[in-house]
Amino acid sequence: MKPLFKFPLWAAACVGAGLSWSAAAQTTSSECEQAWTNYNEFKQHNVMEPSQYAFTVHGAAVRAACGQDALPVPPGSDTPPLPIIRKRVKPPEKQKPPKPYTP
């Protein structure tokens, strides 16, 4: 039986995977650069304690695009707190009219 391709199929798969990884890496680096640009613009236009900039939405975007080590913060700071769910309080029952007085 004659092979259909002279080029092995596994080699083609490796080349295809390499091309897709490089495209993904370029997309990731551009997203990372854009996130840093937005973060730096935010820092220029806002005044707050310097240690608090990393905890903003822009800081979270940098960590999401560039990795957790890009802008270090304590673990769990990107996790929003759980919502507070309160049980509804039942309204008090209406008082029944008093029974008529029987002598």
C-alpha positions in Angstrom: 0.0 0.0 0.0 1.3 3.4 -1.0 1.2 6.3 1.5 -0.9 9.2 0.5 1.5 11.8 1.7 5.3 11.8 1.7 5.2 14.0 4.7 4.2 12.1 7.9 0.9 13.0 9.4 2.4 13.5 12.9 4.9 16.0 11.5 2.0 18.0 10.0 0.2 17.9 13.3 3.3 19.2 15.1 3.7 22.0 12.6 0.0 22.9 12.9 0.2 22.9 16.7 3.3 25.1 16.6 1.7 27.7 14.3 -1.4 27.8 16.5 0.6 28.2 19.7 2.6 31.1 18.2 -0.6 32.8 17.1 -2.0 32.3 20.6 1.2 33.7 22.2 1.0 36.8 20.0 -2.6 37.4 20.9 -1.8 36.9 24.6 1.2 39.3 24.4 -1.0 42.0 22.7 -3.7 41.5 25.3 -1.0 41.8 28.0 0.4 45.0 26.5 -3.1 46.5 26.2 -3.9 45.6 29.9 -0.6 47.3 31.0 -1.4 50.3 28.9 -4.9 50.6 30.5 -3.4 50.1 34.0 -0.8 52.8 33.6 -3.4 55.2 32.2 -5.6 54.5 35.2 -2.7 55.2 37.5 -2.0 58.5 35.8 -5.6 59.7 36.0 -6.4 58.6 39.6 -4.9 59.3 43.0 -4.9 56.6 45.6 -2.5 54.8 47.9 0.1 53.2 45.6 -0.4 49.7 47.1 -4.1 49.8 46.2 -3.7 50.2 42.4 -3.1 46.4 42.1 -6.4 45.7 43.7 -8.4 47.6 41.1 -10.2 46.1 38.0 -7.3 47.3 35.9 -4.9 45.4 38.1 -7.1 42.3 37.8 -7.1 42.6 34.0 -3.2 42.7 34.0 -3.1 39.6 36.1 -5.6 37.8 33.9 -3.8 38.7 30.7 -0.2 38.4 31.8 -0.2 35.9 34.6 -0.4 36.1 38.4 3.2 37.1 38.8 2.8 40.2 36.6 1.2 42.2 39.4 1.5 40.3 42.7 -1.3 40.6 45.3 -2.3 38.3 48.2 -4.0 35.1 47.2 -7.7 35.3 46.9 -7.9 39.0 46.3 -9.4 38.5 42.8 -12.1 36.3 44.2 -15.2 38.3 44.9 -16.8 37.8 48.3 -19.8 35.6 48.6 -23.2 37.3 48.5 -25.0 37.8 51.7 -28.3 36.1 51.5 -30.8 36.9 54.3 -33.9 35.1 55.0 -37.0 37.1 54.7 -38.6 37.9 58.0 -42.3 36.9 58.1 -44.5 39.7 59.1 -46.2 39.2 62.4 -49.6 37.6 62.2 -52.6 39.9 62.5 -54.2 39.9 65.8 -57.5 38.2 66.0 -60.3 40.2 67.4 -61.0 39.4 71.1 -63.8 36.9 71.8 -67.0 38.5 73.0 -67.4 38.7 76.7 -69.8 36.1 78.0 -71.0 36.5 81.6 
